[in-house]
Structure formats: C-alpha cells, structure tokens
Amino acid sequence: MPYDHRNPVTRSLPAALAALVCSAALAGCGAASEAAEGTRGPAAATTTPGGGRTPDPSRTPSRAPAADAARPLAGRTVVVDPGHNPGNFRHPREIGEKVDIGTARKECDTTGTSTNASGGKAAYTEAAFTLDVSHRLRKALEARGADVVLTHDADRPYGPCIDERARIGNEAAADAVVSVHADGSAVGNRGFHVIVPAEVREGSADTRPIVAPSRTLGERIAAAFARTTGTSPANYLGDGTGLDVRSDLGGLNLSIVPKVFVECGNMRDPKDAALLTSGAWRQKAAQGIADGIVTYLQG
C-alpha cells in the first residue's frame, strides 16, 4: 500500500607461411576489436561532476545493445523498492516526520496494511509481504542478467522515507524502478493494479520526462502479472485497465527514471488475502512483475 583464443598459428608451418598468416590475422584485428567494443554494453552514461550517472528517462529499451537470449537484462539496472519496512511499527515518530514530495509535504513512510487476523492465525503484514516478493523478484531479475538494487532489506530500523526511496532509484540511474505493495481496501474489492505517475510540475517534482515510459512499464507489468498469476485487474479502480494514475505519491513525483507501484492485491479481502499469504502465489507474483520488466526493457 503506497503512502538495476585466437587459434594459435601452427608452429610447424614454414616461417614464410607463418608470416603470411600473421599478416592476414593482423589485418582483421582492428575490425575484431571494434566489434568487441560494440558488444560490451550500453554506451557510457553522462557523468556528473560528482561522478554519478545522469539518467536519460526518455531512453527507450531499443537503444540497449542486443543481449544474450538467456540473460536479456545484462547491463541493465533495476531498482526494487519493498513497500514499507517491518521496523516501521516501532518508529512511529520517525516515520511521521514530514518530507517534501514536490506538491506537498507528506509523512516519511507508514506501517502499511495487513491481512485480518482470524482463527488464531496472526495477521500477515504488508511489510512482510513486500519484502518476500521483492526477494523473489530480485532473484528472477538477476537470473536474467540484471543488476538489482533494493531500496532496503529490513537492514535499517525504519524507512527509508519516500523521498529517499525516489533518490535511490535516481542515483542508480535505473532503467526501471518497481515499488512492491499490497492494498488495504474494503472487503469485496479484489484484484491488482499498477500505479503510474501523473504529469506533475511543482516545486522539486517534474514527472513530465517519465510519464510516458512509466506508463509503458506499467502496462507491460499489468499484462504479464495477469497472465502469470491468473488474477484480474482491480474491480474497484482503473476501469478494468489495471492502471491507476496518481499525483500524490512522493516516490513517483520525485523520480527522474521510469517508475511504478504494483499493488498485488487487497489484503483486507479474504479471497485476495488467501492468495497473498501463499508462498506459491507470491512466486507467481514476482515472476509476473519480472516478465513485465523484461518485455518493457526489450522494447
């Protein structure tokens, strides 16, 4: 819930023949070197005075070099943002501090939602869900060659705040950023949706360069998520598209690279909750998100 040998010349050849072979080999070295240079990965990114890369949010996947079929994301960076943090519950004052999101000031973070405890079974928190799916997603993306950065791994007391989450993706010059969540809506509201940024230009926020690529990323993930998990787009928003456009989320407003939030289901609905608490279904969810990212980055 919202709030990246050469074959040696045979030594037995006569000296004259060996010289001739070497001469021919040398004539092709320059071309071979250029070909090798052209397959090393994406062109060098623009560097800032501080040494960081300046991302080009308008870069389309088609500009990336061809990757090995088994590792289609080689050379690409994906940032995975597990929504909330299990430690947030113990730090209400810190997560309640307001931060600038461009259009307003908003709480650093929230605890997120959870399933309902019932039948002696404890509630399953959104923070636990998002971390589990994010770990599975990271594994799936790395298997396809991507460099994956997590915004946190429950390795800090709370947070990071929403503005820092955006900054992590920006500083990584990520090709795509996905924030993993689960919703906390009314019973009967079912299905997933992907939140994409609205056009915002206010204060420190300017989403204009990322609106189009983020929407494409959202569409790719929504299609793959539905196909892989067998679940439907949300029946309570998005008009059946599985997409929701928002201008009030700092994680989107402050991003300068393509970014979306994936609400995998409604934790407050018993039927959706049964899926979200299933390890087998969470694996499908991670696979669906990964498949969507792959199709987006491959163009």
PyMOL commands that set and color helices and strands:
alter all, ss='L'
color gray80, all
select helices_A, chain A and resi 15-27+29-37+61-63+86-90+92-96+126-143+162-171+208-229+238-240+250-253+270-276+279-298
alter helices_A, ss='H'
color red, helices_A
select strands_A, chain A and resi 46-47+53-54+77-82+98-100+105-107+147-150+176-183+193-197+201-202+205-206+243-246+259-266
alter strands_A, ss='S'
color yellow, strands_A
deselect
rebuild
show_as cartoon
